[in-house]
């Protein structure tokens, strides 16, 4: 059954003692009669533990908006609005800081891709016993290895105007050279070639230019247009600062 891009679907998996059935938007999709003893997960689809329930996609980029586990009768006993890494499946819009800037942290982004992961950086782990040095944990997006994957934020802009755009990122010398861009609601992209910051655990701020933000909810996206090596870069946050 072909699926359309940019369309929200509701998938139901019904597991019973005599088999498993799948439904797409309430319509039967497939069914397999079994008592469970003749089935097992292939290694590439296995979760970290056999006691976990996991979902995933094969060779495609899928966003999961809500996951529920419901008994045969009754209300959902598990309802997940957050990913395993702790981020909301539908992050709230980023609000303005007291100084008028917007900090688009990795924790507030939506990851569009199967391999992108939300990480506690190596630097954070090294100084985790020094909370004054590292109050925010320096969480970042990493494992970015495909031009088809990207991250985005919804920003609640209270006052329209020009803003300077900067990306705080990390990349070792042997992975530098990829091209990335930041777009703001269809405006011309702000582009950069990823330079080495010294190491994965060394983050550097890179100024990209200026963009005009309109009042209301604005979408900011970070994409790669060309991959030079195995990985593109790690991303800690994007900062939007009112331009003078």
C-alpha positions in Angstrom: 0.0 0.0 0.0 1.6 3.3 -1.1 1.8 6.1 1.5 1.9 9.8 0.8 4.7 12.1 2.1 3.7 14.8 4.7 0.6 13.0 5.7 -0.4 11.9 9.2 -1.5 8.3 9.5 -2.9 6.3 12.5 -1.4 2.8 12.8 -2.8 0.1 15.1 -1.1 -3.1 16.0 -3.4 -5.6 17.6 -1.5 -8.4 19.5 -3.5 -11.4 20.8 -2.7 -14.9 22.0 -3.6 -16.3 18.6 -1.9 -13.8 16.2 -1.0 -10.2 15.3 -2.9 -7.8 13.0 -2.1 -4.4 11.7 -4.5 -1.6 10.7 -3.9 1.7 8.8 -6.4 4.4 9.6 -8.8 1.8 10.9 -8.6 -0.4 7.8 -7.1 -3.9 7.9 -3.5 -3.9 6.5 -2.2 -7.4 7.3 -2.6 -10.3 9.7 -0.5 -13.3 10.9 -1.9 -16.2 12.9 0.5 -17.5 15.4 1.0 -18.3 19.1 4.3 -16.4 19.1 6.6 -19.4 19.2 7.5 -19.3 15.5 8.4 -15.6 15.3 11.3 -13.5 16.5 12.8 -10.1 15.7 15.6 -9.9 13.2 18.8 -8.4 14.7 18.4 -5.1 12.8 14.9 -4.6 14.3 15.7 -5.8 17.8 15.3 -3.4 20.8 17.9 -3.1 23.6 15.9 -5.6 25.7 13.4 -8.3 24.9 11.2 -6.7 27.6 10.9 -3.5 25.6 8.2 -2.5 23.0 9.9 -0.6 20.2 8.8 1.0 16.9 10.8 2.0 14.0 11.0 2.4 10.2 13.0 0.8 7.4 14.8 2.9 4.8 12.4 5.8 5.4 12.1 8.9 7.6 9.0 8.8 9.8 7.9 11.1 12.6 6.0 9.5 15.5 3.6 12.0 17.1 2.1 9.8 19.8 2.5 6.1 20.9 -0.1 4.3 23.1 -0.2 0.8 24.6 -3.7 -0.2 25.5 -5.1 -3.3 27.2 -7.8 -5.3 25.2 -10.4 -3.4 27.2 -9.9 -0.1 29.0 -7.9 3.2 28.7 -4.3 3.4 27.5 -2.0 2.2 30.2 1.0 3.8 28.4 0.9 7.1 26.4 4.1 8.4 25.1 4.5 12.1 24.2 8.3 11.9 24.6 11.0 10.1 22.7 13.2 7.6 24.5 15.9 10.3 24.7 13.6 12.6 26.7 12.6 15.1 24.1 8.9 15.7 23.5 7.5 14.1 20.3 6.0 17.5 19.6 8.3 20.1 21.2 6.7 23.4 22.3 7.6 26.6 20.4 10.8 28.4 21.5 10.0 31.5 23.5 12.0 34.8 23.6 14.7 35.2 26.3 14.7 38.2 28.6 17.4 39.8 26.4 15.3 39.5 23.3 17.2 36.6 21.7 16.0 33.1 20.9 18.1 30.1 21.8 17.0 27.1 19.7 18.4 24.2 21.9 18.7 20.7 20.6 16.2 19.6 23.3 13.6 21.8 21.8 14.0 20.6 18.2 12.3 18.0 16.1 14.6 15.5 14.5 13.6 14.4 11.0 15.6 11.3 10.4 16.3 7.8 11.7 19.9 8.1 12.8 19.9 11.6 14.3 20.2 11.3 18.1 19.9 13.5 21.1 23.1 13.2 23.1 24.8 14.2 26.3 28.1 15.5 25.0 31.5 14.1 25.8 32.3 17.5 27.5 29.2 17.3 29.7 30.2 13.8 30.8 33.7 15.0 31.7 32.5 17.8 33.9 29.3 16.3 35.2 30.6 16.7 38.8 31.0 20.4 38.3 27.4 21.8 37.9 28.6 25.4 37.9 30.7 24.8 34.8 28.0 22.9 33.0 24.6 23.9 34.2 22.8 22.9 31.0 24.4 19.5 30.4 25.5 20.7 26.9 23.1 18.4 25.2 23.3 18.2 21.4 22.2 16.5 18.3 24.8 14.0 16.9 25.2 11.0 14.6 24.2 13.2 11.7 25.2 11.1 8.7 22.7 11.9 5.9 21.7 14.9 3.7 18.1 13.6 3.9 17.9 14.2 7.7 17.5 17.5 9.3 16.3 19.3 12.5 13.7 22.0 12.9 12.3 24.3 15.5 9.1 26.3 15.9 9.9 29.8 17.2 7.2 32.0 18.8 8.4 35.4 17.6 6.9 38.3 19.6 8.4 41.2 17.7 9.2 41.1 14.0 12.5 42.3 12.7 16.0 41.3 11.5 17.9 38.8 13.6 21.5 37.5 13.4 21.7 33.8 13.0 24.5 31.7 14.6 25.0 27.9 15.0 27.0 26.4 17.8 28.4 23.1 16.5 31.3 20.7 16.8 33.3 18.7 14.2 36.7 17.1 14.3 39.3 17.7 11.5 38.7 14.4 9.7 34.9 15.1 9.3 35.0 18.8 8.3 33.9 20.1 4.9 30.2 19.4 4.6 27.8 22.1 3.5 24.8 23.0 5.7 22.2 25.7 5.6 19.6 27.4 7.9 16.2 28.4 6.5 13.6 30.6 8.1 10.1 30.1 6.7 11.1 30.0 3.1 13.5 32.9 3.1 16.8 32.6 1.2 19.0 30.0 3.0 22.0 31.0 5.1 24.8 28.6 4.2 28.1 27.6 5.7 30.8 25.0 5.1 31.5 23.0 8.3 35.0 23.8 9.7 36.8 21.8 12.3 36.2 22.9 15.9 39.0 20.7 17.0 37.0 17.7 18.4 33.5 16.3 18.9 33.5 17.7 22.4 34.6 21.2 21.4 31.7 23.4 20.4 32.3 26.6 18.4 29.8 29.4 17.5 29.6 30.2 13.8 27.9 33.4 12.5 25.8 32.8 9.4 24.2 36.1 8.6 20.9 37.8 9.2 17.2 36.8 8.6 14.0 38.7 8.9 11.5 37.1 11.3 7.8 37.8 11.2 5.6 37.9 14.3 4.0 34.6 15.2 5.1 31.0 14.8 8.1 30.7 12.5 9.8 27.5 11.4 13.6 27.4 11.5 15.3 24.3 9.9 18.9 23.2 9.7 19.8 20.9 6.8 22.9 19.5 5.1 23.2 20.1 1.3 26.4 18.2 0.8 28.1 15.5 3.0 31.9 15.5 2.8 32.6 12.5 5.1 30.8 9.9 7.2 29.3 12.5 9.6 28.3 16.1 9.1 28.6 17.8 12.6 27.1 17.9 16.1 24.7 20.7 16.9 24.2 22.2 20.3 21.9 25.1 19.4 21.0 27.9 17.0 20.9 31.5 18.4 18.7 34.2 16.9 19.8 37.6 18.2 18.1 41.0 17.4 20.2 42.7 14.8 21.3 46.3 15.7 
